[in-house]
Structures are given as C-alpha cells and as structure tokens.
Amino acid sequence: MEKARIRRGLVVKIQVQAWDQVVDYDPASGKSLYACLVEAGLPVPGDCGGKGTCGKCRFKLLEGELAAEAYQGLAGKYPLACRARPQSDLRLAFLNMERDHRILVTGDRLALTGPKRWRQASFKLDRDLLQAGADLETRLVQELDVSSFPAQVWQGLEIERNQTYRAIICDDRVLALDLQAEDARIYGLAVDIGTTTLAASLINLETGEEVSQASALNPQIQQGADVLNRISYVMTEGGRGLKQLQQAIRRAIQSLIDELCQEADCPESAVYGLSLAGNTVMTHLALGIDPRPLGQSPYLPVFRSGQQLSAKAFGLRKIPSSAQVMTLPAVSAYIGSDVVAGAYAAGFSELGKRRLLIDIGTNGEMLVQDGDRYVSCSCVAGPALEGMMISSGMKAAAGAVEECLWQDGQFDLQVIGGGKPQGLCGSGVLALIREGLRAGLISYRGRIIDPESLAPDDARRPYLKVDDQGKRSLQVASQVSLTQHDIRQVQLAKGAIRSGVEVLLEASQLEAEQIDQVLVAGQFGRHLAEASLIKTGLLPEGFAGHLSYIGNSSHSGAYLYLMDQDAAQGLEALARRIDYIELSRLDDYDRVFARASLFPKLKRK
C-alpha cells in the first residue's frame, strides 16, 4: 500500500468494531495505532506490550489507509496495531477480541474469629454532651470509645443542638460523620490485584456478608504481560509511564466498584473501605510508587508493611473521600501481599505442619512451611501457562480447548462452550503437552518428533506438520496447533516453577514425599488438573495425591484483612516471619533450572 502524504495538523478518526468510542489520532505524532488506543484506555488485545512479538493485535482493516510497515513481520495478511500508523480515518476489527473470560473471584470463605474492624455509632448533641468545661472531641472520644475524633470529620456539617449524627469507625478511629440513621449499611471491597486479572467482592462491613462479586482483566496487560515488562515500561517511559499504569489500575478498581454497587443496589457513598492484595509490583503501581528499584539489584521494595491512605489520596472520587484504602503486607520485592494473604487464609500461621503453597501464573510464587520455619521464593514464569505468548493461545473463553486426551490413536478435545475449537487456554496447553508426551509425539527434551520417523500408517502422523522452513508443529484442529516455539515457552515456565520448588525443598531439607499438603492457589491454578501438573513434571511426582485447590486465597486473605482485627495483625506478623531466597543469586541455579526444564519420560500409551 502506497504511503500517503501526512499534512501537519491533520487528525484522523479511529473506530473499532464492537466499541462505541471513536479515538482521535495525529499522524504527525509518529505513535502506533496500538499506543494511541491504549492511551485512550481501550482494551487492545496483545501480550507483549506493543513490541511486535506476540501477533495478538492483528486486525482486519474495514476502511482507511495504513503505512506499509503495518504488514511486515508477524502480521502476514493482517496488519499489526503496534506497527500500524494510520494515514486516514480508519474502521477496523481486532481478530483476537475475546469475551466471557472465566475468572475466579473468591477463594474459600473463612470465619471471622477476632474483633471486627468496622462499626458505626450514633450520638445526639444533647445537654450531657454539651456540658461546659471540656471540648466536644474529648467527650465524644469517651462516649464512642475511640482513640481519636479528628476535627475534619465535622467539615461540611452544621453542628446543631439535639441533632443526631452517625460516626463511621475503623478499628478505634472515627473516619467519617454524617446524618444517616445508624442502621444504614456500610460496605467495603476486598480486591485481589493480579498481574493478569482483578477480582473483587462487595462486603457488608458489619456482618461480613459478601453481597456481590465482579472481575476484570488487568488493563496494564497492554503495557506488558508480566511484572518485568511493566517495570521495563516505566524505565522506558519514566513518570508518564508510571502515571499511565497507576491510572489504569485506578480506573479498573473504580469500574469494579461501579459494577459491584449496581449489582447490590448499593450507593457508592456507602463504601468506606478497600483492602488490596497483590504482588509487590502491583501494589507499588497501584499507589503510584516507582517500581524500578524492584527490577534492579538488590531488588528493594519501597515498602513492605501494609499501607493505609484515604480514597481521596488514592484517586477514587465516587466513594467518600475519607474511605480507607489498605494494602496488605509483603515479604520482598517478589513475594507480595497476595502470597502472604493466601498463606494466612490457608492457615499457615498455625505451627507444626509441613506444607507448600504455590501460586502458578505469570509470576510463580511459592512458600514452604516446616513447623515454625517459613521459606519462600518467586520466579517469572511468563504468561505461557495462561495461554499467552502461544501461537494458538487464548483466554479461558468459549472456543478454548481446556483439556484433551490421547486415546484410540486420536486426540479428544474438551472445548469451553462445546463449540468448534478456536485456540488453547492455559490448561489446554499443559494438557496437550501431557498427552503429546504420552503419545510419544513430544520427547522428554521437549522436541516434537520428525514425522518421517513414523510409519506411513501410524495414527500419530496426521497430527505432525512441518512448514516450508522446516519448523514442526502439532496440529489438533484446523485452528489449533502447538509449535516447537510454544513448547519451549512452556519449558521456560516449567523450569522456573519446578526449580523454585526444588530450591525450597532443599533449603528446608525435605523430600517431596515429606510434604503433607500441597495447596495450589490462584486464578489459574484452580483449572490445572493434577495429572497435568505431575505428568508434565511441573510439580514433583512425590506430590501426587497431596494436592488441594484453594481458589483465590489472596482474595480470601484480603477479606480477612478488611474485616478482622486479629487477622490484620496476624498477616503483618506472618509476613515478618517468612524468609526469602533470591534464585538468581544461587551459584548452581542454572544447572537446577536446566534440569527442571526437562519433561518426565512417560510410558507411551
């Protein structure tokens, strides 16, 4: 396509099919179409942050003109948004727009055993309170049994004799004052900020009842699929990039508040507390704190303890300005509050047991408890195990292969929604590798076998494809295949996670068989079959029969932190007791990783 001449001052209109919003684009800016749409806050598909390596931002051009470079590289016949620079008004449709993602919101609900953090109390400015000889603050501190009654809670209120007021109290501090009746309900949110997804629930702060749930994809994924890419984005873009990432999370949380309150028929003015659990990079970005120290040796977080600030300071405008936003405590740069929250919710504060908690996802975090000792580590597994950066990868949505089985000389595919296979979600990727190993189509080194090594009538041969460049793939449906590069991506993720497990076992002087309980946590881990985890060697054979799935335990911990005084203190204490091992500093880690990247030698069936 011939490149059009760009007129200074020209602004073109970008319209994406399935979105109502029209975005202005200035061709003279030199920005890519991807960057323009991301800056407008739109959910552009893609895993690599606009670097041109994943191919997920391909689109069909319905109207308009593009510069020629949009069609280069991975794009093929479809242009890439990260390389496209519009020359005129455009109308387009993305090829990888996915809907109905299956996101796990909550984990196991736990009982509240300690004093509740929240209460409301009413008082009347009658003659007893208005006695001479003392200020109103002193009398109300005694009347309401609180430690402080700050003057600013009176701002905007008329102070009238015999008027009844309602105080909102967190722990022993008065946060807000209004004229509502005491029986008006107050609410809070427990939020898990995952690298890929966000999950939240609306909680009645006095009863602990969960009244609604909501989830969303983390919009920061447009700047990178994992935490290292997001740190890199801030390194490249500086303060502008940090502000962009912070605003993305803030908008996402506000959208969750909107959705939760609408579902529960609850006014947003009744939301007084939020607890946020997430990895250390996510919590730094949520608070607008520069994450670059987390990505550079010695990998120091700016803070580890739980933080508390007002909704106004956080940047939420629809809920009361004095509402409290709380982040949970972390252990290190790469063992965040999500792990501490999950461990506490799973009972790790109880001594005398041998168990392992593992959150398998873009960032793999794991923690071993041996009696009263806790040791942890983390690894960047990358997004391959979640179906991202995989040639046929997709989210867990309708059309995704989530399980498969090799039997009677063919692959039987289990598809979400029961329709035609359109791609592989994370569990499907791992299941296909597991069955490929069983069928002898993939070697223990991860190599797809040469189809010429098989007899012409071998039932496995039709599944093996070789392209013009000699690259092999395993094709199980017309639109679904697993390439050699895909398998290497999974091996990198497997090597990272399995090596972390091996290091923790060695540091604890334990064998895999000595672990009484293996708790698989998180949004993604819940969907991974034990057979896939063990038979691909992602977890040791000695863990077989000891796995339990505890769902989004990070969210469960955030719920406890929001509601229970003892839990809030217990989480802080647990975080201080956990030791951390930095894998990259181990002398023989390369050897451990290389061994962990290999698949087990499975008996062919």
Summary of the structure (lengths in Angstrom):
residues: 605
radius of gyration: 26.7
end to end distance: 52.0
largest distance: 101.8
contacts: 2139
relative contact order: 0.11
helix: 33%
strand: 26%
